Amino acid sequence: MNIHEYQAKALLRSYGAPVSDGRAVLKAEEAKTKAGELDGPLWVVKAQIHAGGRGKGSFKEDSAGEAGGVRLAKSVEEAAEEARKMLGRTLVTKQTGPAGKQVNRIYIEDGSGIESELYLALLIDRVTGRVSFVASTEGGTDIEEVAESTPEKILSLSVDPATGYQPFHGRRIAFALGLEGAQIKQCVALMGTLYRMFVEKDMEQLEINPLIVTDKGDLKCLDAKMGFDGNAIYRQSDIGELRDTTEEDAKELEASKYDLNYIALDGEIGCMVNGAGLAMATMDIIKLYGAEPANFLDVGGGATKEKVTEAFKIITSDANVKGILVNIFGGIMRCDVIAEGVVAAVKDVGLTVPLVVRLEGTNVEQGKEIINNSDVDVIAADDLKDGAQKIVKAVKG
């Protein structure tokens, strides 16, 4: 689960991390009042969407000179006007794709004097299973570009959970970032704060880009992006309240109501599979035979007829789907339950695209019988390869 920058800044502030003073704006008429609560003389007006690259983005149907989702203002009136210009419009960045995202919230904060820009992130290292710091002197830029062109400028430092964060971690980061004097002490304290917050709040990612050295020589978190473990939100009620469902894919949001593991993709073949590994293999083999999957969907081992029905409805609600592949290897998941769900869903929502079904495992004969005795137009497949070839052929002709 992701949150907006202004929400991340509030969380950082609650832990004592240095951030600029700012105000969130939800309505254009509030902008002048909110901006007037800040000292100035420089105001920064930021579009709030769940995507990076806002400053380099552009608004759809924009007039000349108004590009960018991060703008500077030199008066309260100018800050309010910039907020008004951005609210309700669609911002397109490298991370949103061409469709962009509608800006429903603005964050206005005090400007900062910047001496240097640094990069800092905390994330879960899947190789070591530990929390890792990633730091670089190349702040304010895409870390992917830095990793490709100058990887030697990136420090990656994992923390042993047996000891937790120690001051030497902070000193190593400070030296790698070229900090001096009092800045080193600030860095040691800040890294400890960020690590504690990361662990206590069940985060998956915390990115501060840039972490700046101000013109007064102090460290400050100028931007913040946070992602949380969705499976841990039940014990993080305060974080769960920050969820902005308007930023999420409607199909993914609907799937979450039924505990379905669903991720929307850009392809044309919808997939319904049981088990994450088999789902990945199904997506791979679809690509192998020349098509693209429209989604990742794992119905899990304990799916009911109703759950399968809802999964099918979600797949068919995607206008990009030109064909559907159901691939079930029944272990805990029973093939007859899948068959009943597919038949019920087709009768409920209709079927306008080719449907290939491959069933194997527990109660497979009962499952095949249910489908064969129904009036559902299904293409049967013997195995995964056969299923992938048939659905790709049906879609591609």
C-alpha positions as CSV (number, residue, x, y, z in Angstrom):
1,M,0.0,0.0,0.0
2,N,1.3,3.4,-1.0
3,I,0.6,6.8,0.5
4,H,1.0,10.4,-0.7
5,E,4.0,12.6,-0.1
6,Y,2.2,14.9,2.4
7,Q,1.2,11.9,4.4
8,A,4.7,10.5,4.4
9,K,6.0,13.9,5.5
10,A,3.6,13.9,8.4
11,L,4.8,10.4,9.5
12,L,8.4,11.5,9.2
13,R,7.6,14.5,11.3
14,S,5.9,12.4,14.0
15,Y,9.2,10.4,14.3
16,G,11.3,13.6,14.6
17,A,12.8,13.5,11.1
18,P,13.6,17.0,9.6
19,V,11.0,18.0,6.9
20,S,9.7,21.3,5.6
21,D,6.4,22.8,7.0
22,G,3.6,22.2,4.6
23,R,-0.2,22.0,4.1
24,A,-2.4,19.6,2.1
25,V,-5.0,21.2,-0.2
26,L,-8.0,19.2,-1.4
27,K,-10.1,22.1,-2.8
28,A,-9.0,25.1,-4.8
29,E,-10.7,27.6,-2.6
30,E,-8.6,26.4,0.4
31,A,-5.3,27.0,-1.4
32,K,-4.8,30.7,-0.5
33,T,-5.6,30.1,3.2
34,K,-3.4,27.1,3.5
35,A,-0.5,28.9,1.7
36,G,-0.9,31.8,4.0
37,E,-0.2,29.6,7.0
38,L,3.4,29.1,5.7
39,D,6.2,31.6,6.2
40,G,7.6,31.9,2.6
41,P,9.2,33.8,1.0
42,L,9.2,30.8,-1.4
43,W,6.4,28.3,-1.7
44,V,6.6,24.9,-3.4
45,V,3.4,23.6,-4.9
46,K,3.3,19.8,-5.6
47,A,0.8,17.6,-7.3
48,Q,0.0,14.5,-5.1
49,I,-0.2,11.3,-7.1
50,H,1.2,7.8,-6.4
51,A,4.0,8.1,-9.0
52,G,7.5,9.5,-9.3
53,G,8.9,12.0,-11.8
54,R,6.2,14.6,-11.0
55,G,8.5,17.5,-11.6
56,K,9.4,16.3,-15.1
57,G,5.9,15.3,-15.9
58,S,3.3,17.3,-17.9
59,F,-0.4,17.8,-17.8
60,K,-2.7,16.6,-20.6
61,E,-3.9,19.4,-22.9
62,D,-1.4,21.7,-21.2
63,S,-0.8,25.3,-22.4
64,A,2.8,26.4,-23.0
65,G,4.9,27.1,-20.0
66,E,2.7,25.1,-17.5
67,A,4.4,21.8,-17.6
68,G,5.4,20.0,-14.4
69,G,3.7,18.8,-11.3
70,V,6.1,20.6,-9.0
71,R,6.1,24.4,-9.2
72,L,7.7,27.4,-7.3
73,A,5.7,30.4,-6.2
74,K,6.9,33.7,-4.7
75,S,3.7,34.8,-3.1
76,V,0.7,33.3,-1.4
77,E,-1.5,34.4,-4.3
78,E,0.8,32.8,-6.8
79,A,0.9,29.5,-4.8
80,A,-2.9,29.4,-4.7
81,E,-3.1,30.0,-8.4
82,E,-0.6,27.2,-9.2
83,A,-2.6,24.9,-7.0
84,R,-5.8,25.8,-8.8
85,K,-4.2,25.1,-12.2
86,M,-3.2,21.6,-11.2
87,L,-6.2,20.3,-9.2
88,G,-8.5,18.1,-11.2
89,R,-6.2,17.7,-14.2
90,T,-4.4,14.6,-15.4
91,L,-0.6,14.5,-14.8
92,V,1.5,12.2,-17.0
93,T,4.9,11.0,-15.8
94,K,7.3,8.2,-16.7
95,Q,5.8,6.1,-14.0
96,T,2.1,6.8,-14.8
97,G,2.2,5.7,-18.4
98,P,0.4,7.7,-21.1
99,A,-3.0,7.5,-19.3
100,G,-1.6,9.6,-16.4
101,K,-3.3,10.2,-13.1
102,Q,-5.8,12.8,-12.0
103,V,-4.5,15.2,-9.4
104,N,-7.0,15.4,-6.5
105,R,-4.7,16.7,-3.9
106,I,-2.0,19.4,-3.7
107,Y,0.8,19.9,-1.2
108,I,2.1,23.4,-0.5
109,E,5.3,23.6,1.6
110,D,8.0,26.1,2.5
111,G,10.8,26.4,0.0
112,S,14.3,25.3,1.1
113,G,17.8,26.6,0.4
114,I,19.7,23.7,-1.1
115,E,23.5,23.2,-0.9
116,S,23.5,19.6,-2.3
117,E,21.1,16.9,-3.2
118,L,21.6,13.2,-2.0
119,Y,19.7,10.0,-2.5
120,L,18.6,7.7,0.3
121,A,16.3,4.7,0.4
122,L,15.4,1.8,2.8
123,L,14.0,-1.4,1.3
124,I,13.8,-5.1,1.9
125,D,16.7,-6.9,0.3
126,R,15.0,-10.1,-1.1
127,V,18.4,-11.9,-1.4
128,T,19.5,-11.4,2.2
129,G,16.0,-11.0,3.8
130,R,17.3,-7.9,5.6
131,V,16.5,-4.2,5.6
132,S,19.0,-2.4,3.5
133,F,20.1,1.2,3.1
134,V,20.8,2.5,-0.4
135,A,22.6,5.8,-0.6
136,S,24.1,7.9,-3.3
137,T,25.6,11.4,-3.8
138,E,23.5,11.6,-7.0
139,G,20.2,12.9,-5.4
140,G,17.4,14.3,-7.4
141,T,17.8,11.9,-10.3
142,D,16.5,8.5,-11.2
143,I,18.4,6.0,-9.2
144,E,18.0,3.5,-12.1
145,E,20.0,5.8,-14.3
146,V,22.7,6.1,-11.7
147,A,22.9,2.4,-11.2
148,E,23.3,1.9,-15.0
149,S,25.8,4.7,-15.7
150,T,27.8,5.1,-12.5
151,P,27.1,2.1,-10.1
152,E,30.2,3.0,-8.1
153,K,28.3,6.0,-6.7
154,I,25.7,3.8,-5.0
155,L,26.3,2.4,-1.5
156,S,24.1,-0.6,-0.4
157,L,24.3,-1.5,3.3
158,S,22.2,-4.2,4.9
159,V,21.4,-4.4,8.6
160,D,21.6,-7.6,10.6
161,P,18.3,-8.0,12.4
162,A,20.1,-9.7,15.3
163,T,21.8,-6.4,16.1
164,G,19.5,-3.9,14.5
165,Y,20.6,-0.5,13.5
166,Q,24.0,0.6,14.9
167,P,25.7,4.0,14.8
168,F,28.4,2.6,12.5
169,H,25.8,2.1,9.8
170,G,25.0,5.8,9.9
171,R,28.7,6.8,9.8
172,R,29.3,4.6,6.8
173,I,26.4,6.3,5.0
174,A,27.6,9.7,6.1
175,F,31.1,9.1,4.7
176,A,29.7,7.7,1.5
177,L,27.6,10.8,1.0
178,G,30.6,13.1,1.7
179,L,29.1,14.6,4.9
180,E,31.3,16.5,7.3
181,G,31.3,17.8,10.9
182,A,27.9,18.1,12.6
183,Q,26.3,16.6,9.5
184,I,27.7,13.2,10.4
185,K,26.1,13.2,13.8
186,Q,22.8,14.3,12.2
187,C,23.1,11.5,9.7
188,V,23.7,8.8,12.4
189,A,20.6,10.0,14.3
190,L,18.4,10.3,11.1
191,M,19.3,6.9,9.8
192,G,18.4,5.4,13.2
193,T,15.1,7.2,13.1
194,L,14.3,6.0,9.6
195,Y,15.2,2.4,10.4
196,R,13.0,2.4,13.5
197,M,10.1,3.8,11.6
198,F,10.6,1.4,8.7
199,V,10.5,-1.7,11.0
200,E,7.7,-0.4,13.4
201,K,5.4,0.6,10.5
202,D,5.9,-2.6,8.4
203,M,7.3,-0.7,5.4
204,E,8.4,-2.3,2.2
205,Q,10.1,0.8,0.8
206,L,11.1,4.3,2.0
207,E,12.7,6.6,-0.6
208,I,13.9,10.1,0.2
209,N,15.0,11.7,-3.1
210,P,16.4,14.1,-2.5
211,L,17.8,14.2,1.0
212,I,19.3,17.6,1.0
213,V,22.0,19.5,2.8
214,T,20.5,23.0,3.3
215,D,22.3,26.2,2.8
216,K,22.6,26.3,6.6
217,G,24.4,22.9,6.6
218,D,21.6,20.8,8.0
219,L,20.1,17.5,6.6
220,K,16.4,17.6,5.5
221,C,14.1,15.1,3.9
222,L,12.9,17.2,0.9
223,D,10.7,14.5,-0.7
224,A,9.4,11.1,0.5
225,K,7.8,8.1,-1.0
226,M,6.6,5.2,1.2
227,G,5.2,1.8,0.5
228,F,3.8,-0.6,3.2
229,D,3.3,-4.3,3.4
230,G,-0.4,-4.8,2.5
231,N,-0.5,-8.0,4.5
232,A,0.4,-6.1,7.7
233,I,-2.1,-3.3,7.4
234,Y,-4.4,-5.1,9.8
235,R,-2.0,-4.2,12.6
236,Q,-1.2,-0.7,11.3
237,S,-4.7,0.9,11.6
238,D,-3.3,4.4,11.4
239,I,-1.6,3.6,8.1
240,G,-4.6,1.9,6.7
241,E,-6.6,5.1,7.2
242,L,-4.3,6.9,4.8
243,R,-5.2,4.7,1.9
244,D,-6.4,6.6,-1.2
245,T,-8.5,4.2,-3.2
246,T,-8.8,6.8,-6.1
247,E,-5.1,6.1,-6.8
248,E,-5.6,2.3,-7.2
249,D,-6.7,0.3,-10.2
250,A,-10.5,-0.3,-9.8
251,K,-10.1,-4.0,-10.7
252,E,-7.3,-4.5,-8.1
253,L,-9.4,-2.8,-5.5
254,E,-12.4,-5.0,-6.2
255,A,-10.1,-8.1,-6.1
256,S,-8.8,-7.1,-2.7
257,K,-12.4,-7.4,-1.3
258,Y,-12.4,-11.1,-2.1
259,D,-8.8,-11.8,-1.0
260,L,-7.7,-12.4,-4.6
261,N,-4.1,-11.8,-5.6
262,Y,-4.7,-9.7,-8.7
263,I,-2.4,-7.3,-10.6
264,A,-3.6,-5.6,-13.8
265,L,-1.2,-5.7,-16.7
266,D,-1.2,-4.3,-20.3
267,G,-1.8,-7.5,-22.3
268,E,-4.8,-9.1,-24.0
269,I,-5.1,-12.6,-22.4
270,G,-6.7,-12.8,-19.1
271,C,-5.4,-15.5,-16.7
272,M,-7.0,-17.3,-13.8
273,V,-4.6,-19.6,-12.0
274,N,-4.2,-21.2,-8.6
275,G,-0.8,-20.6,-7.0
276,A,1.7,-17.8,-7.5
277,G,4.3,-19.9,-9.1
278,L,2.0,-21.5,-11.6
279,A,0.5,-18.0,-12.4
280,M,4.0,-16.7,-13.2
281,A,4.7,-19.8,-15.4
282,T,1.4,-19.2,-17.2
283,M,2.2,-15.6,-17.9
284,D,5.7,-16.6,-19.2
285,I,4.4,-19.3,-21.6
286,I,1.8,-16.8,-23.0
287,K,4.6,-14.5,-23.8
288,L,6.6,-17.4,-25.2
289,Y,3.9,-18.1,-27.8
290,G,3.7,-14.5,-28.9
291,A,1.0,-12.8,-26.7
292,E,0.9,-10.7,-23.5
293,P,-0.9,-11.5,-20.3
294,A,-3.6,-9.0,-19.2
295,N,-3.2,-9.8,-15.5
296,F,-1.7,-11.8,-12.7
297,L,-4.4,-13.6,-10.8
298,D,-3.9,-16.2,-8.2
299,V,-7.2,-17.5,-6.8
300,G,-5.4,-19.3,-4.0
301,G,-5.9,-22.8,-2.5
302,G,-9.1,-22.1,-0.6
303,A,-11.2,-20.4,-3.2
304,T,-14.9,-20.9,-3.2
305,K,-17.4,-21.0,-6.1
306,E,-18.3,-17.4,-5.3
307,K,-14.7,-16.3,-5.1
308,V,-14.0,-17.9,-8.5
309,T,-17.1,-16.2,-9.9
310,E,-15.9,-12.8,-8.8
311,A,-12.4,-13.4,-10.2
312,F,-13.9,-14.2,-13.6
313,K,-16.0,-11.0,-13.4
314,I,-12.9,-8.9,-12.7
315,I,-11.1,-10.4,-15.7
316,T,-13.9,-9.8,-18.1
317,S,-14.3,-6.2,-16.9
318,D,-11.0,-5.4,-18.5
319,A,-11.7,-4.0,-21.9
320,N,-8.3,-5.1,-23.1
321,V,-9.0,-8.8,-22.6
322,K,-9.4,-10.6,-25.9
323,G,-9.3,-14.1,-24.5
324,I,-9.1,-16.0,-21.2
325,L,-7.0,-18.9,-20.0
326,V,-8.0,-20.8,-16.9
327,N,-5.1,-23.0,-15.8
328,I,-5.8,-25.0,-12.6
329,F,-3.6,-27.7,-11.1
330,G,-5.7,-28.9,-8.3
331,G,-4.0,-29.8,-5.0
332,I,-5.8,-28.0,-2.2
333,M,-7.8,-26.2,-4.8
334,R,-10.5,-28.6,-6.3
335,C,-11.1,-28.6,-10.1
336,D,-14.9,-29.0,-9.6
337,V,-15.0,-25.8,-7.5
338,I,-13.2,-23.9,-10.3
339,A,-15.5,-25.4,-12.9
340,E,-18.6,-24.4,-11.0
341,G,-17.3,-20.9,-10.6
342,V,-16.5,-20.5,-14.3
343,V,-19.9,-21.7,-15.4
344,A,-21.7,-19.5,-12.9
345,A,-19.6,-16.5,-13.9
346,V,-20.2,-17.0,-17.7
347,K,-24.0,-17.3,-17.1
348,D,-23.9,-14.2,-15.0
349,V,-21.7,-11.8,-17.1
350,G,-21.8,-13.6,-20.4
351,L,-18.8,-14.6,-22.6
352,T,-17.8,-12.6,-25.6
353,V,-14.1,-13.7,-25.9
354,P,-12.5,-17.2,-26.4
355,L,-12.1,-19.2,-23.2
356,V,-9.5,-22.0,-22.8
357,V,-9.7,-24.2,-19.7
358,R,-7.0,-26.6,-18.5
359,L,-7.8,-28.6,-15.4
360,E,-5.6,-31.2,-13.7
361,G,-5.5,-32.7,-10.2
362,T,-8.0,-33.0,-7.4
363,N,-11.5,-33.8,-8.7
364,V,-10.4,-33.2,-12.3
365,E,-13.0,-35.6,-13.8
366,Q,-15.8,-33.9,-11.9
367,G,-14.6,-30.5,-13.0
368,K,-14.5,-31.6,-16.7
369,E,-17.9,-33.1,-16.4
370,I,-19.4,-29.9,-15.0
371,I,-18.0,-27.9,-17.9
372,N,-18.9,-30.5,-20.6
373,N,-22.5,-30.7,-19.3
374,S,-22.9,-26.9,-19.3
375,D,-23.7,-24.7,-22.3
376,V,-20.5,-22.7,-21.9
377,D,-18.4,-22.4,-25.1
378,V,-15.1,-23.7,-23.8
379,I,-11.9,-24.8,-25.6
380,A,-10.4,-27.7,-23.6
381,A,-6.7,-28.0,-23.1
382,D,-4.6,-31.1,-22.2
383,D,-1.7,-29.3,-20.5
384,L,-0.2,-25.9,-20.0
385,K,1.6,-25.8,-23.4
386,D,-1.5,-26.8,-25.2
387,G,-3.6,-24.3,-23.3
388,A,-1.2,-21.4,-24.1
389,Q,-1.0,-22.3,-27.8
390,K,-4.8,-22.6,-28.1
391,I,-5.6,-19.2,-26.4
392,V,-2.9,-17.4,-28.3
393,K,-4.2,-18.9,-31.6
394,A,-7.8,-18.0,-30.7
395,V,-6.8,-14.4,-29.9
396,K,-4.3,-13.8,-32.7
397,G,-6.2,-15.9,-35.3
